[in-house]
Amino acid sequence: MPGENRAVRERGKVRRQLLLDAVIQVISEKGISGVTHRAVAATAGVPTSSATYFFDSLDHMIAEAVGAAMDQEVERLRQLQDIVSRDDAPASRMVDHFIEHLRTSPDDHTVAQFEMYLFASRRPELQARVADIVHATKDVAASALRLRGITDSAASATVVALIDGFALHRIAVPAPEQLVSLHRALRALTIGFVALESAEAGPPDAL
C-alpha cells in the first residue's frame, strides 16, 4: 500500500536522523574514538542493528553525521551574516552578534566541531565541508568589519581565529567571564584594525 510505504520511509528517516544526532552526542562526550555502533544506538534509543542497517560502515556513519552537523553550522553562519550585513544594523552591535552566536551554539556541537576538524584532516572527502565552515565564518566577519570601515583581508581571518581560540578554551576550562573577555578582545581587535588602516593611509612616518 502506498500509504504504508510512505509511513515506513518516514519512520526510517526519523530513525536515521536519531542516529546522526546520537553520533554528534557521542563525539561530544567521548570523542571520535568513542563512536561505536553500540554506543550510538544506545544513545539514540534504537536497536544496534539500526546503525548497521542505515550505514555501510562506522566511518560512513561518522562521515554522514559530521557532514550534516557542518551543514547546520554553515546555515547558522549564513543567518548570522544576514543579520550583520543589513544596512540598518548598527556597527556597534557587531561584537554583540558574534557573542550571541557563540553563546547560543549547542555545547555538544561546539565540542564536536573541533573533533570534526581533526577527523576531517584525515578524511579528504570531508575537508571541503570544513573549508565551507571556515569560509562562511570569515564571510560573516568580513561583512561585519565592513560596517566599521575595515577592509583589510587579514582582519576577518584574525577575528575567526580569536573566536575559535576562545571557544576551544571555553570547552577545556569553562568560566563565566570568558564571553566578557571575548567581547572586550573583539572590540580591541576592531579598534586596532581601524587605527591601523588609518595609520597606513596617512604619511609614512605615521606608522
N, CA, C and O atoms as a DFTB+ gen file, in Angstrom:
828 C
 N C O
     1  1       0.845      -1.189       0.000
     2  2       0.000       0.000       0.000
     3  2       0.889       1.251       0.000
     4  3       1.847       1.328       0.770
     5  1       0.572       2.243      -0.871
     6  2       1.395       3.466      -0.937
     7  2       1.499       4.184       0.400
     8  3       2.570       4.658       0.777
     9  1       0.356       4.263       1.131
    10  2       0.371       4.950       2.417
    11  2       1.261       4.267       3.428
    12  3       1.960       4.933       4.193
    13  1       1.245       2.942       3.440
    14  2       2.081       2.193       4.373
    15  2       3.555       2.349       4.038
    16  3       4.392       2.487       4.929
    17  1       3.872       2.325       2.725
    18  2       5.266       2.501       2.304
    19  2       5.787       3.876       2.696
    20  3       6.936       4.025       3.112
    21  1       4.919       4.884       2.557
    22  2       5.324       6.232       2.923
    23  2       5.596       6.316       4.426
    24  3       6.558       6.955       4.852
    25  1       4.760       5.682       5.213
    26  2       4.935       5.696       6.665
    27  2       6.233       4.997       7.056
    28  3       6.944       5.445       7.956
    29  1       6.537       3.891       6.369
    30  2       7.783       3.166       6.643
    31  2       8.987       4.040       6.317
    32  3       9.956       4.087       7.075
    33  1       8.914       4.746       5.163
    34  2      10.027       5.625       4.771
    35  2      10.213       6.753       5.779
    36  3      11.341       7.120       6.108
    37  1       9.103       7.301       6.268
    38  2       9.186       8.396       7.232
    39  2       9.799       7.912       8.549
    40  3      10.623       8.602       9.150
    41  1       9.387       6.714       8.991
    42  2       9.975       6.163      10.217
    43  2      11.470       5.913      10.031
    44  3      12.266       6.107      10.950
    45  1      11.832       5.482       8.832
    46  2      13.241       5.255       8.538
    47  2      14.038       6.542       8.582
    48  3      15.149       6.566       9.112
    49  1      13.482       7.625       8.025
    50  2      14.158       8.925       8.038
    51  2      14.348       9.419       9.468
    52  3      15.404       9.941       9.824
    53  1      13.301       9.245      10.288
    54  2      13.387       9.685      11.688
    55  2      14.457       8.895      12.429
    56  3      15.263       9.466      13.164
    57  1      14.464       7.584      12.235
    58  2      15.446       6.749      12.934
    59  2      16.862       7.079      12.470
    60  3      17.786       7.121      13.282
    61  1      17.037       7.311      11.182
    62  2      18.364       7.652      10.652
    63  2      18.844       8.968      11.261
    64  3      20.014       9.099      11.622
    65  1      17.933       9.947      11.375
    66  2      18.319      11.230      11.961
    67  2      18.654      11.082      13.435
    68  3      19.568      11.740      13.932
    69  1      17.925      10.225      14.137
    70  2      18.241       9.956      15.538
    71  2      19.670       9.429      15.670
    72  3      20.402       9.810      16.583
    73  1      20.047       8.561      14.759
    74  2      21.399       8.003      14.785
    75  2      22.444       9.077      14.504
    76  3      23.480       9.122      15.167
    77  1      22.181       9.939      13.528
    78  2      23.134      11.006      13.203
    79  2      23.306      11.958      14.385
    80  3      24.422      12.359      14.713
    81  1      22.186      12.316      15.023
    82  2      22.266      13.194      16.194
    83  2      23.024      12.509      17.331
    84  3      23.777      13.146      18.068
    85  1      22.809      11.204      17.457
    86  2      23.483      10.453      18.519
    87  2      24.985      10.403      18.287
    88  3      25.760      10.445      19.242
    89  1      25.404      10.314      17.035
    90  2      26.839      10.318      16.731
    91  2      27.477      11.597      17.263
    92  3      28.534      11.546      17.892
    93  1      26.845      12.746      17.015
    94  2      27.392      14.020      17.477
    95  2      27.449      14.059      19.000
    96  3      28.410      14.571      19.573
    97  1      26.431      13.523      19.653
    98  2      26.428      13.500      21.117
    99  2      27.555      12.617      21.650
   100  3      28.229      12.976      22.615
   101  1      27.755      11.461      21.017
   102  2      28.824      10.556      21.457
   103  2      30.189      11.204      21.210
   104  3      31.083      11.113      22.052
   105  1      30.346      11.855      20.058
   106  2      31.605      12.552      19.767
   107  2      31.880      13.596      20.840
   108  3      33.006      13.729      21.318
   109  1      30.831      14.341      21.215
   110  2      30.983      15.385      22.225
   111  2      31.401      14.806      23.572
   112  3      32.208      15.400      24.287
   113  1      30.845      13.638      23.915
   114  2      31.096      13.053      25.229
   115  2      32.359      12.199      25.297
   116  3      33.043      12.167      26.320
   117  1      32.664      11.498      24.180
   118  2      33.748      10.522      24.224
   119  2      34.804      10.703      23.142
   120  3      35.820      10.009      23.140
   121  1      34.563      11.647      22.210
   122  2      35.498      11.818      21.097
   123  2      35.170      10.850      19.969
   124  3      34.336       9.957      20.117
   125  1      35.841      11.044      18.844
   126  2      35.609      10.197      17.680
   127  2      35.870       8.730      18.016
   128  3      35.150       7.843      17.557
   129  1      36.902       8.483      18.819
   130  2      37.260       7.098      19.133
   131  2      36.180       6.384      19.932
   132  3      36.161       5.155      19.987
   133  1      35.276       7.147      20.557
   134  2      34.217       6.539      21.349
   135  2      32.987       6.166      20.546
   136  3      32.035       5.598      21.082
   137  1      33.007       6.486      19.255
   138  2      31.852       6.188      18.404
   139  2      31.885       4.725      17.977
   140  3      32.777       4.303      17.241
   141  1      30.916       3.965      18.441
   142  2      30.727       2.578      18.023
   143  2      29.264       2.402      17.663
   144  3      28.425       3.214      18.051
   145  1      28.953       1.352      16.927
   146  2      27.555       1.090      16.574
   147  2      26.708       0.949      17.842
   148  3      25.596       1.471      17.918
   149  1      27.246       0.243      18.826
   150  2      26.504       0.001      20.057
   151  2      26.269       1.295      20.838
   152  3      25.162       1.548      21.313
   153  1      27.329       2.120      20.967
   154  2      27.212       3.366      21.720
   155  2      26.227       4.323      21.062
   156  3      25.421       4.958      21.741
   157  1      26.296       4.422      19.745
   158  2      25.404       5.328      19.017
   159  2      23.960       4.855      19.117
   160  3      23.058       5.657      19.358
   161  1      23.741       3.563      18.934
   162  2      22.384       3.017      19.013
   163  2      21.797       3.216      20.408
   164  3      20.625       3.561      20.552
   165  1      22.618       2.997      21.432
   166  2      22.140       3.175      22.799
   167  2      21.763       4.625      23.055
   168  3      20.737       4.898      23.678
   169  1      22.580       5.552      22.582
   170  2      22.298       6.978      22.753
   171  2      21.035       7.377      22.005
   172  3      20.250       8.190      22.491
   173  1      20.841       6.803      20.820
   174  2      19.662       7.117      20.008
   175  2      18.415       6.403      20.513
   176  3      17.297       6.776      20.155
   177  1      18.600       5.378      21.344
   178  2      17.471       4.628      21.846
   179  2      16.855       3.702      20.819
   180  3      15.643       3.486      20.811
   181  1      17.712       3.144      19.937
   182  2      17.241       2.229      18.892
   183  2      18.086       0.961      18.947
   184  3      19.151       0.963      19.564
   185  1      17.638      -0.115      18.319
   186  2      18.435      -1.347      18.298
   187  2      19.774      -1.137      17.590
   188  3      19.878      -0.335      16.661
   189  1      20.789      -1.864      18.038
   190  2      22.113      -1.758      17.418
   191  2      22.059      -2.089      15.931
   192  3      22.831      -1.536      15.148
   193  1      21.170      -2.971      15.539
   194  2      21.057      -3.362      14.135
   195  2      20.694      -2.183      13.238
   196  3      21.003      -2.190      12.046
   197  1      20.036      -1.165      13.809
   198  2      19.670       0.007      13.008
   199  2      20.898       0.739      12.497
   200  3      20.910       1.237      11.371
   201  1      21.944       0.803      13.339
   202  2      23.159       1.516      12.951
   203  2      23.836       0.854      11.757
   204  3      24.397       1.531      10.896
   205  1      23.780      -0.471      11.713
   206  2      24.395      -1.181      10.591
   207  2      23.463      -1.239       9.389
   208  3      23.918      -1.436       8.262
   209  1      22.170      -1.072       9.616
   210  2      21.204      -1.102       8.514
   211  2      21.294       0.160       7.660
   212  3      21.263       0.085       6.432
   213  1      21.402       1.310       8.305
   214  2      21.359       2.579       7.576
   215  2      22.714       3.013       7.021
   216  3      22.770       3.845       6.116
   217  1      23.805       2.461       7.551
   218  2      25.128       2.919       7.131
   219  2      26.016       1.728       6.787
   220  3      25.982       0.691       7.449
   221  1      26.808       1.906       5.737
   222  2      27.652       0.812       5.243
   223  2      28.754       0.427       6.223
   224  3      29.169      -0.730       6.286
   225  1      29.225       1.420       6.989
   226  2      30.323       1.179       7.913
   227  2      30.299       2.238       9.003
   228  3      29.533       3.199       8.933
   229  1      31.137       2.055      10.001
   230  2      31.243       3.039      11.074
   231  2      31.754       4.372      10.531
   232  3      31.249       5.435      10.890
   233  1      32.762       4.302       9.661
   234  2      33.292       5.524       9.052
   235  2      32.222       6.252       8.257
   236  3      32.150       7.480       8.280
   237  1      31.390       5.491       7.552
   238  2      30.306       6.082       6.769
   239  2      29.341       6.825       7.682
   240  3      28.935       7.944       7.369
   241  1      28.971       6.222       8.798
   242  2      28.050       6.844       9.743
   243  2      28.648       8.122      10.337
   244  3      27.971       9.146      10.440
   245  1      29.923       8.048      10.726
   246  2      30.585       9.228      11.292
   247  2      30.660      10.344      10.255
   248  3      30.373      11.503      10.555
   249  1      31.047       9.984       9.039
   250  2      31.181      10.992       7.987
   251  2      29.845      11.669       7.699
   252  3      29.794      12.883       7.505
   253  1      28.762      10.890       7.669
   254  2      27.432      11.462       7.414
   255  2      27.029      12.404       8.543
   256  3      26.499      13.487       8.291
   257  1      27.278      12.000       9.781
   258  2      26.909      12.830      10.925
   259  2      27.735      14.112      10.960
   260  3      27.202      15.198      11.186
   261  1      29.029      13.979      10.737
   262  2      29.920      15.140      10.730
   263  2      29.523      16.097       9.610
   264  3      29.447      17.307       9.822
   265  1      29.273      15.566       8.438
   266  2      28.882      16.400       7.310
   267  2      27.583      17.130       7.573
   268  3      27.469      18.314       7.257
   269  1      26.587      16.442       8.154
   270  2      25.300      17.062       8.447
   271  2      25.446      18.172       9.484
   272  3      24.835      19.233       9.357
   273  1      26.264      17.920      10.518
   274  2      26.481      18.929      11.554
   275  2      27.190      20.151      10.981
   276  3      26.879      21.285      11.347
   277  1      28.137      19.920      10.090
   278  2      28.842      21.033       9.453
   279  2      27.885      21.860       8.598
   280  3      27.959      23.089       8.586
   281  1      26.983      21.177       7.880
   282  2      25.999      21.890       7.062
   283  2      25.100      22.767       7.933
   284  3      24.755      23.884       7.548
   285  1      24.722      22.257       9.112
   286  2      23.892      23.035      10.036
   287  2      24.629      24.287      10.509
   288  3      24.043      25.364      10.615
   289  1      25.930      24.126      10.792
   290  2      26.711      25.273      11.257
   291  2      26.859      26.314      10.155
   292  3      26.798      27.513      10.429
   293  1      27.052      25.877       8.921
   294  2      27.146      26.815       7.802
   295  2      25.839      27.597       7.660
   296  3      25.863      28.798       7.396
   297  1      24.703      26.922       7.835
   298  2      23.407      27.595       7.744
   299  2      23.254      28.626       8.860
   300  3      22.755      29.725       8.619
   301  1      23.677      28.286      10.073
   302  2      23.628      29.243      11.183
   303  2      24.499      30.462      10.887
   304  3      24.134      31.593      11.206
   305  1      25.651      30.216      10.274
   306  2      26.553      31.317       9.944
   307  2      25.964      32.210       8.854
   308  3      26.150      33.426       8.879
   309  1      25.259      31.614       7.906
   310  2      24.613      32.412       6.853
   311  2      23.511      33.291       7.441
   312  3      23.323      34.432       7.018
   313  1      22.788      32.752       8.414
   314  2      21.760      33.546       9.076
   315  2      22.400      34.706       9.842
   316  3      21.878      35.821       9.853
   317  1      23.533      34.424      10.477
   318  2      24.259      35.483      11.191
   319  2      24.745      36.542      10.216
   320  3      24.697      37.735      10.515
   321  1      25.212      36.110       9.050
   322  2      25.690      37.074       8.058
   323  2      24.556      37.980       7.596
   324  3      24.759      39.177       7.397
   325  1      23.356      37.412       7.423
   326  2      22.204      38.232       7.028
   327  2      21.949      39.331       8.049
   328  3      21.584      40.451       7.692
   329  1      22.145      39.000       9.332
   330  2      21.904      39.979      10.396
   331  2      22.957      41.079      10.380
   332  3      22.623      42.263      10.401
   333  1      24.224      40.688      10.342
   334  2      25.289      41.695      10.476
   335  2      25.502      42.511       9.206
   336  3      26.135      43.565       9.254
   337  1      24.982      42.040       8.068
   338  2      25.206      42.773       6.816
   339  2      24.031      43.669       6.434
   340  3      24.058      44.293       5.373
   341  1      23.001      43.744       7.276
   342  2      21.876      44.625       6.989
   343  2      22.327      46.070       7.019
   344  3      23.162      46.458       7.836
   345  1      21.763      46.863       6.116
   346  2      22.136      48.272       6.036
   347  2      21.821      49.024       7.326
   348  3      22.517      49.973       7.685
   349  1      20.748      48.586       8.031
   350  2      20.347      49.290       9.247
   351  2      20.952      48.691      10.508
   352  3      20.611      49.098      11.618
   353  1      21.857      47.719      10.339
   354  2      22.468      47.093      11.509
   355  2      23.546      48.017      12.076
   356  3      24.499      48.345      11.368
   357  1      23.420      48.444      13.332
   358  2      24.435      49.333      13.915
   359  2      25.790      48.637      13.985
   360  3      25.892      47.495      14.433
   361  1      26.804      49.324      13.547
   362  2      28.146      48.740      13.588
   363  2      28.552      48.385      15.012
   364  3      29.309      47.439      15.230
   365  1      28.046      49.150      15.986
   366  2      28.402      48.904      17.379
   367  2      27.855      47.580      17.899
   368  3      28.323      47.077      18.921
   369  1      26.858      47.004      17.200
   370  2      26.275      45.737      17.640
   371  2      26.999      44.533      17.054
   372  3      26.664      43.393      17.375
   373  1      27.980      44.771      16.204
   374  2      28.666      43.676      15.529
   375  2      29.195      42.639      16.522
   376  3      28.956      41.441      16.372
   377  1      29.912      43.117      17.529
   378  2      30.506      42.206      18.505
   379  2      29.412      41.458      19.261
   380  3      29.556      40.271      19.550
   381  1      28.328      42.144      19.577
   382  2      27.224      41.509      20.300
   383  2      26.671      40.323      19.516
   384  3      26.358      39.285      20.098
   385  1      26.550      40.475      18.204
   386  2      26.022      39.396      17.364
   387  2      26.940      38.173      17.406
   388  3      26.464      37.042      17.499
   389  1      28.231      38.395      17.340
   390  2      29.180      37.280      17.389
   391  2      29.120      36.570      18.746
   392  3      29.151      35.341      18.816
   393  1      29.035      37.351      19.809
   394  2      28.976      36.766      21.145
   395  2      27.705      35.943      21.306
   396  3      27.740      34.848      21.868
   397  1      26.593      36.459      20.820
   398  2      25.329      35.742      20.935
   399  2      25.362      34.441      20.139
   400  3      24.831      33.421      20.578
   401  1      25.992      34.488      18.964
   402  2      26.118      33.283      18.145
   403  2      26.903      32.217      18.900
   404  3      26.522      31.047      18.905
   405  1      27.990      32.619      19.532
   406  2      28.810      31.665      20.281
   407  2      28.071      31.174      21.525
   408  3      28.117      29.989      21.855
   409  1      27.387      32.094      22.213
   410  2      26.690      31.730      23.459
   411  2      25.573      30.723      23.203
   412  3      25.331      29.835      24.020
   413  1      24.892      30.865      22.065
   414  2      23.742      30.001      21.781
   415  2      24.115      28.739      21.005
   416  3      23.249      27.913      20.714
   417  1      25.377      28.585      20.672
   418  2      25.799      27.357      19.993
   419  2      25.686      26.193      20.972
   420  3      26.184      26.282      22.093
   421  1      25.029      25.089      20.559
   422  2      24.925      23.931      21.459
   423  2      26.311      23.452      21.876
   424  3      27.206      23.324      21.041
   425  1      26.486      23.189      23.174
   426  2      27.798      22.781      23.671
   427  2      28.316      21.528      22.976
   428  3      29.503      21.427      22.666
   429  1      27.402      20.557      22.730
   430  2      27.870      19.316      22.105
   431  2      28.344      19.565      20.686
   432  3      29.274      18.908      20.219
   433  1      27.704      20.523      19.983
   434  2      28.147      20.842      18.625
   435  2      29.491      21.560      18.643
   436  3      30.331      21.335      17.772
   437  1      29.694      22.429      19.640
   438  2      30.960      23.149      19.726
   439  2      32.104      22.181      19.998
   440  3      33.163      22.261      19.375
   441  1      31.878      21.264      20.938
   442  2      32.901      20.260      21.236
   443  2      33.147      19.394      20.001
   444  3      34.290      19.142      19.619
   445  1      32.053      18.946      19.387
   446  2      32.177      18.070      18.226
   447  2      32.854      18.781      17.057
   448  3      33.545      18.153      16.254
   449  1      32.649      20.108      16.968
   450  2      33.230      20.848      15.848
   451  2      34.748      20.679      15.793
   452  3      35.313      20.443      14.725
   453  1      35.398      20.800      16.943
   454  2      36.856      20.686      16.952
   455  2      37.299      19.239      16.745
   456  3      38.341      18.983      16.142
   457  1      36.507      18.302      17.246
   458  2      36.775      16.888      16.964
   459  2      36.653      16.636      15.459
   460  3      37.435      15.887      14.875
   461  1      35.648      17.281      14.842
   462  2      35.422      17.125      13.406
   463  2      36.599      17.658      12.600
   464  3      37.018      17.052      11.614
   465  1      37.127      18.804      13.034
   466  2      38.255      19.387      12.305
   467  2      39.407      18.387      12.234
   468  3      40.007      18.190      11.178
   469  1      39.708      17.760      13.369
   470  2      40.793      16.786      13.397
   471  2      40.439      15.548      12.578
   472  3      41.274      15.009      11.851
   473  1      39.195      15.111      12.706
   474  2      38.738      13.936      11.959
   475  2      38.819      14.205      10.455
   476  3      39.301      13.368       9.691
   477  1      38.341      15.383      10.040
   478  2      38.319      15.722       8.622
   479  2      39.727      15.891       8.054
   480  3      39.943      15.710       6.855
   481  1      40.682      16.238       8.915
   482  2      42.059      16.398       8.429
   483  2      42.610      15.081       7.905
   484  3      43.571      15.064       7.136
   485  1      41.992      13.966       8.327
   486  2      42.414      12.643       7.858
   487  2      41.409      12.038       6.876
   488  3      41.541      10.885       6.465
   489  1      40.394      12.844       6.505
   490  2      39.375      12.379       5.571
   491  2      39.209      13.427       4.468
   492  3      38.442      14.376       4.627
   493  1      39.926      13.260       3.348
   494  2      39.876      14.268       2.277
   495  2      38.459      14.602       1.821
   496  3      38.184      15.733       1.421
   497  1      37.553      13.611       1.880
   498  2      36.195      13.857       1.394
   499  2      35.420      14.831       2.290
   500  3      34.393      15.372       1.879
   501  1      35.912      15.051       3.506
   502  2      35.239      15.979       4.418
   503  2      35.927      17.342       4.506
   504  3      35.372      18.283       5.074
   505  1      37.116      17.446       3.953
   506  2      37.875      18.682       4.096
   507  2      37.193      19.870       3.426
   508  3      37.318      21.006       3.883
   509  1      36.469      19.599       2.339
   510  2      35.757      20.684       1.661
   511  2      34.673      21.260       2.567
   512  3      34.418      22.464       2.545
   513  1      34.029      20.394       3.373
   514  2      32.986      20.878       4.274
   515  2      33.577      21.689       5.415
   516  3      32.971      22.662       5.864
   517  1      34.750      21.299       5.887
   518  2      35.437      22.095       6.900
   519  2      35.777      23.465       6.310
   520  3      35.596      24.496       6.957
   521  1      36.263      23.456       5.093
   522  2      36.602      24.723       4.427
   523  2      35.363      25.602       4.287
   524  3      35.455      26.825       4.397
   525  1      34.198      24.984       4.042
   526  2      32.955      25.744       3.919
   527  2      32.649      26.490       5.218
   528  3      32.245      27.653       5.189
   529  1      32.845      25.817       6.360
   530  2      32.585      26.459       7.651
   531  2      33.554      27.616       7.877
   532  3      33.147      28.705       8.283
   533  1      34.830      27.374       7.613
   534  2      35.836      28.418       7.814
   535  2      35.556      29.612       6.917
   536  3      35.603      30.757       7.365
   537  1      35.263      29.342       5.638
   538  2      34.985      30.440       4.694
   539  2      33.715      31.189       5.085
   540  3      33.666      32.417       5.011
   541  1      32.674      30.438       5.507
   542  2      31.425      31.082       5.898
   543  2      31.630      31.975       7.116
   544  3      31.063      33.065       7.192
   545  1      32.442      31.514       8.070
   546  2      32.726      32.319       9.260
   547  2      33.494      33.581       8.873
   548  3      33.215      34.667       9.381
   549  1      34.452      33.429       7.980
   550  2      35.216      34.602       7.527
   551  2      34.324      35.578       6.775
   552  3      34.488      36.791       6.901
   553  1      33.375      35.057       5.988
   554  2      32.461      35.937       5.246
   555  2      31.614      36.767       6.206
   556  3      31.396      37.959       5.989
   557  1      31.134      36.113       7.283
   558  2      30.347      36.840       8.284
   559  2      31.209      37.925       8.925
   560  3      30.779      39.069       9.069
   561  1      32.420      37.557       9.305
   562  2      33.324      38.527       9.938
   563  2      33.628      39.683       8.988
   564  3      33.643      40.842       9.401
   565  1      33.871      39.366       7.715
   566  2      34.193      40.413       6.736
   567  2      33.012      41.370       6.564
   568  3      33.208      42.582       6.463
   569  1      31.784      40.834       6.528
   570  2      30.594      41.677       6.399
   571  2      30.457      42.608       7.590
   572  3      30.152      43.791       7.441
   573  1      30.688      42.058       8.774
   574  2      30.594      42.869       9.987
   575  2      31.685      43.933      10.037
   576  3      31.431      45.075      10.420
   577  1      32.889      43.554       9.652
   578  2      34.009      44.501       9.696
   579  2      33.829      45.650       8.705
   580  3      34.249      46.778       8.964
   581  1      33.206      45.354       7.577
   582  2      32.976      46.424       6.594
   583  2      32.084      47.521       7.162
   584  3      32.192      48.680       6.763
   585  1      31.195      47.154       8.104
   586  2      30.362      48.166       8.755
   587  2      31.204      49.143       9.562
   588  3      30.791      50.278       9.800
   589  1      32.377      48.703       9.981
   590  2      33.301      49.566      10.715
   591  2      34.326      50.201       9.787
   592  3      35.248      50.878      10.243
   593  1      34.164      49.981       8.478
   594  2      35.099      50.559       7.515
   595  2      36.395      49.786       7.394
   596  3      37.368      50.295       6.837
   597  1      36.424      48.558       7.908
   598  2      37.637      47.746       7.866
   599  2      37.584      46.816       6.659
   600  3      36.688      45.978       6.556
   601  1      38.527      46.961       5.760
   602  2      38.559      46.143       4.544
   603  2      39.802      45.269       4.461
   604  3      39.972      44.529       3.492
   605  1      40.662      45.342       5.453
   606  2      41.880      44.529       5.482
   607  2      41.496      43.047       5.402
   608  3      40.733      42.556       6.233
   609  1      42.026      42.344       4.406
   610  2      41.672      40.932       4.214
   611  2      42.128      40.054       5.373
   612  3      41.574      38.976       5.587
   613  1      43.129      40.505       6.119
   614  2      43.614      39.723       7.257
   615  2      42.711      39.857       8.476
   616  3      42.773      39.036       9.391
   617  1      41.880      40.883       8.490
   618  2      41.074      41.156       9.677
   619  2      40.065      40.048       9.954
   620  3      39.930      39.607      11.096
   621  1      39.350      39.592       8.918
   622  2      38.320      38.574       9.138
   623  2      38.939      37.259       9.615
   624  3      38.385      36.592      10.489
   625  1      40.089      36.887       9.040
   626  2      40.764      35.659       9.475
   627  2      41.203      35.777      10.924
   628  3      41.156      34.796      11.666
   629  1      41.632      36.970      11.340
   630  2      42.069      37.182      12.716
   631  2      40.888      37.081      13.680
   632  3      41.008      36.505      14.762
   633  1      39.750      37.642      13.282
   634  2      38.543      37.564      14.117
   635  2      38.124      36.107      14.309
   636  3      37.805      35.690      15.423
   637  1      38.128      35.336      13.219
   638  2      37.729      33.930      13.293
   639  2      38.685      33.150      14.196
   640  3      38.246      32.342      15.014
   641  1      39.983      33.390      14.050
   642  2      40.971      32.694      14.876
   643  2      40.774      33.040      16.355
   644  3      40.906      32.176      17.222
   645  1      40.462      34.286      16.632
   646  2      40.245      34.718      18.011
   647  2      39.008      34.029      18.603
   648  3      39.046      33.533      19.729
   649  1      37.924      34.003      17.841
   650  2      36.681      33.382      18.320
   651  2      36.884      31.886      18.531
   652  3      36.462      31.337      19.549
   653  1      37.526      31.227      17.572
   654  2      37.766      29.786      17.704
   655  2      38.658      29.487      18.907
   656  3      38.444      28.508      19.622
   657  1      39.659      30.339      19.123
   658  2      40.542      30.135      20.268
   659  2      39.795      30.241      21.586
   660  3      39.989      29.420      22.482
   661  1      38.939      31.254      21.706
   662  2      38.148      31.396      22.918
   663  2      37.179      30.227      23.075
   664  3      36.972      29.737      24.185
   665  1      36.582      29.776      21.960
   666  2      35.639      28.661      22.017
   667  2      36.336      27.398      22.498
   668  3      35.783      26.639      23.294
   669  1      37.546      27.180      22.014
   670  2      38.306      26.000      22.425
   671  2      38.652      26.060      23.916
   672  3      38.537      25.060      24.624
   673  1      39.071      27.223      24.383
   674  2      39.392      27.382      25.799
   675  2      38.135      27.231      26.660
   676  3      38.188      26.692      27.766
   677  1      37.001      27.717      26.133
   678  2      35.734      27.631      26.863
   679  2      35.326      26.173      27.060
   680  3      34.725      25.814      28.073
   681  1      35.665      25.338      26.070
   682  2      35.376      23.912      26.182
   683  2      36.292      23.269      27.225
   684  3      35.849      22.491      28.069
   685  1      37.569      23.610      27.145
   686  2      38.562      22.978      28.015
   687  2      38.404      23.402      29.471
   688  3      38.424      22.570      30.378
   689  1      38.247      24.711      29.680
   690  2      38.144      25.249      31.042
   691  2      37.000      26.261      31.087
   692  3      37.234      27.464      30.971
   693  1      35.767      25.786      31.253
   694  2      34.615      26.705      31.258
   695  2      34.724      27.734      32.378
   696  3      35.057      27.406      33.517
   697  1      34.435      28.980      32.030
   698  2      34.444      30.054      33.024
   699  2      33.454      31.125      32.560
   700  3      33.460      31.494      31.386
   701  1      32.617      31.623      33.448
   702  2      31.568      32.574      33.052
   703  2      32.098      33.876      32.474
   704  3      31.419      34.527      31.679
   705  1      33.317      34.263      32.870
   706  2      33.845      35.547      32.404
   707  2      34.458      35.481      31.004
   708  3      34.876      36.504      30.461
   709  1      34.513      34.289      30.421
   710  2      35.191      34.166      29.128
   711  2      34.502      34.950      28.012
   712  3      35.169      35.560      27.176
   713  1      33.169      34.933      27.998
   714  2      32.466      35.672      26.952
   715  2      32.663      37.175      27.118
   716  3      32.719      37.911      26.132
   717  1      32.768      37.628      28.362
   718  2      33.052      39.041      28.609
   719  2      34.439      39.385      28.076
   720  3      34.633      40.427      27.450
   721  1      35.394      38.506      28.329
   722  2      36.761      38.723      27.835
   723  2      36.793      38.715      26.312
   724  3      37.487      39.526      25.699
   725  1      36.042      37.797      25.697
   726  2      35.994      37.742      24.234
   727  2      35.379      39.005      23.675
   728  3      35.859      39.538      22.675
   729  1      34.324      39.493      24.304
   730  2      33.674      40.737      23.870
   731  2      34.693      41.879      23.857
   732  3      34.776      42.641      22.894
   733  1      35.456      41.983      24.929
   734  2      36.454      43.055      25.030
   735  2      37.574      42.860      24.002
   736  3      38.052      43.824      23.404
   737  1      37.985      41.608      23.804
   738  2      39.055      41.324      22.843
   739  2      38.626      41.655      21.417
   740  3      39.415      42.194      20.640
   741  1      37.380      41.336      21.071
   742  2      36.886      41.650      19.727
   743  2      36.790      43.155      19.517
   744  3      37.100      43.657      18.436
   745  1      36.362      43.868      20.544
   746  2      36.301      45.333      20.427
   747  2      37.704      45.904      20.233
   748  3      37.920      46.775      19.389
   749  1      38.655      45.401      21.026
   750  2      40.032      45.881      20.915
   751  2      40.602      45.575      19.532
   752  3      41.324      46.385      18.950
   753  1      40.265      44.394      19.017
   754  2      40.761      44.000      17.704
   755  2      40.234      44.913      16.619
   756  3      40.995      45.376      15.769
   757  1      38.924      45.178      16.640
   758  2      38.347      46.036      15.599
   759  2      38.880      47.463      15.701
   760  3      39.162      48.096      14.684
   761  1      39.016      47.965      16.919
   762  2      39.576      49.312      17.103
   763  2      41.008      49.348      16.580
   764  3      41.432      50.319      15.953
   765  1      41.746      48.270      16.851
   766  2      43.128      48.208      16.380
   767  2      43.230      48.229      14.864
   768  3      44.092      48.911      14.309
   769  1      42.351      47.483      14.185
   770  2      42.390      47.476      12.726
   771  2      41.951      48.815      12.139
   772  3      42.470      49.238      11.106
   773  1      40.999      49.486      12.790
   774  2      40.596      50.824      12.340
   775  2      41.789      51.768      12.437
   776  3      42.075      52.516      11.503
   777  1      42.483      51.727      13.574
   778  2      43.640      52.591      13.773
   779  2      44.753      52.248      12.792
   780  3      45.431      53.139      12.281
   781  1      44.944      50.945      12.525
   782  2      45.999      50.513      11.606
   783  2      45.724      51.001      10.189
   784  3      46.624      51.499       9.513
   785  1      44.472      50.857       9.741
   786  2      44.143      51.299       8.390
   787  2      44.259      52.812       8.270
   788  3      44.665      53.329       7.230
   789  1      43.900      53.519       9.340
   790  2      44.036      54.965       9.329
   791  2      45.502      55.373       9.258
   792  3      45.864      56.305       8.538
   793  1      46.335      54.673      10.005
   794  2      47.763      54.971      10.014
   795  2      48.398      54.666       8.667
   796  3      49.228      55.427       8.170
   797  1      47.996      53.540       8.081
   798  2      48.575      53.151       6.788
   799  2      48.135      54.066       5.664
   800  3      48.815      54.177       4.643
   801  1      46.981      54.734       5.852
   802  2      46.508      55.663       4.824
   803  2      47.173      57.028       4.945
   804  3      47.077      57.857       4.040
   805  1      47.852      57.257       6.075
   806  2      48.493      58.544       6.308
   807  2      49.902      58.580       5.760
   808  3      50.310      57.672       5.036
   809  1      50.644      59.609       6.093
   810  2      52.046      59.725       5.663
   811  2      52.874      58.581       6.239
   812  3      52.525      58.038       7.287
   813  1      53.975      58.202       5.567
   814  2      54.809      57.083       6.004
   815  2      55.248      57.167       7.456
   816  3      55.308      56.139       8.130
   817  1      55.555      58.345       7.955
   818  2      56.054      58.457       9.322
   819  2      54.953      58.265      10.355
   820  3      55.220      58.230      11.556
   821  1      53.669      58.135       9.869
   822  2      52.557      57.896      10.804
   823  2      52.599      56.474      11.339
   824  3      51.995      56.190      12.374
   825  1      53.305      55.569      10.652
   826  2      53.424      54.195      11.104
   827  2      54.507      54.077      12.168
   828  3      54.757      52.983      12.676
